Every structure is written in C-alpha cells, then in structure tokens.
Amino acid sequence: MKGYGYYLVIILIIVGLVYLNDSFNRNTSDTYTKKELIQDIVDGDIKSAEIIQNSQIPTGQVKITLQDGKIQSFYTSDVNEIEDLLVENNISPRMHDVKKQSIWITILPYL
C-alpha cells in the first residue's frame, strides 16, 4: 500500500486532463454550416472568405469573415463546390496552398 499513492495521484491527474480536454473541445467546436453560409451569402453578410485545402483533395476548411468581424469556419468534403458557390455570388475566396508533409515524417519510420 505504501507506493500506490503516487500511482493514484497520477491516475487522477490523467483523468482530470482528459476531462478538461473534452470540455475545451466541446467549447471550440465548429457549428457553422453550409446552410448558414448560403443564408449569409443571401443576406450579404460576408466580408471575405478563405479556403484552406487539405492534402486529401478536395477536402478542406472554409473560413468566413462576416461584416461584423466575426469569423466562422467549417470543414467540407468538397472545397471546389464551396468555391463555385462563392464565386457565383461575386465573392472571391482567398485560396491557400496545400501544406506539404515534412520529409522527416516520411524518413523517420525507417530510422
């Protein structure tokens, strides 16, 4: 029983960290949707748009800046569809390059 107190403290710390991590993830989840994007386009509430494509093309993240300065974002399975929707409504989205994978991530498993 003598050395088990440290293990109990470590387990409690881990459980606490998992709980806090879950709480933070719930508070920062994206709730903006394509339907809300369309409504903001119709209302003329969009100031600017960014499309950040993933390496798994054509998926990516869409960031919308509204006229009031609020930034909304969501992930989409087809960034080309969102880009077409924005361009059709005279909004020019800023496109970001696909992030390249580090050479070390490719070589490291072999080392």
N, C-alpha and C positions, 0 to 999 in steps of 0.2 A: 504494500500500500504506500510505501514511503516515496517511490519515484513516480507514481502515477499522477500526481498533482500537476506536474509540468505538461503531461500529455492532455489532461483535461483542459488546462488553460489554452493550449494550442488549438484543440478542437473547438473550443468556444470562440476563439478569435477567428478561425476559418469560417465557422457558421455565421458569425456576425458580418464578416466581409462579404460572404455570398448574399446575405440578406440585403446589405447596403447596395451591392452591385445591382441586384434585381430591382431595388427601389429606384436607383438612378436610371436604369434602362427604361422603366415604365414612364418616368417623367420626361424623358427626352425622345420618346418615340415619335416618328413622323405620322401625323394624322391627315395631312393634306392629300387630296386625291385628284385623279384626273377629272372627275366630275366638278370638283371645286375649281380646278384650273379653267375649265370651259366656262364656268359661271363668271370667273374673274375676267376672262377674255371678253365675254359679252358685256359685262359692266364697265369695261375699260379701266380696270383697277391695276393692270400690270405695268410696272415701270421698266423692268428689264428681266431677262431670262438667261440662265446658264445651263448648258448640258455637259455633264461630265461622264463620258463613256467609259465603261469597264473594259477590261481585256477580254471578257467573254461577250463579244459583239453579238447583238446590238443592245445589250442591257446597259443600264447606267442610272445616274442620278440627275434629277431636274431640280434646279434651284430657281425660285421665282421671287423677285423683289416687287412688293406691292407699292402703290403710290404713297401709302402712309409710312413706308420704310420697313415694314415687317417682311421678314424673309421666311418663305415656306419652301419645303423640299419634300420630294418623294422619289422612290425608286420605280423604274419602269422596265418592262421586259423588251420594249422597242423604242429606243430614243429617236429613231427615224420618224416614227408615227407622231411623236410629240413635236419634233422639229417641223414637220409638214403642217401640223395644226397651228403652230405659232407663226410660221411664215405666211400661211393663208390669211392670217389676221393681222398682217403688217407688223409683226414683232420679230425682230432679228435676234435670235438667240446667240449668245457667245458660246462657241464650241471649244472644249478643252481636248488636248491630245490624250490618247490612251497612255496611262502610266506603264512604263516598261519595267519588266521584272529584273531585279538585280542579278548580275552574273553570279554573285556569290550564292544566291539561293539555288541556282542550278548546279554549281560545283560542290557546295558544302556537303550534300549527302554522300558524295563519292570520297570525300576526305575522311 
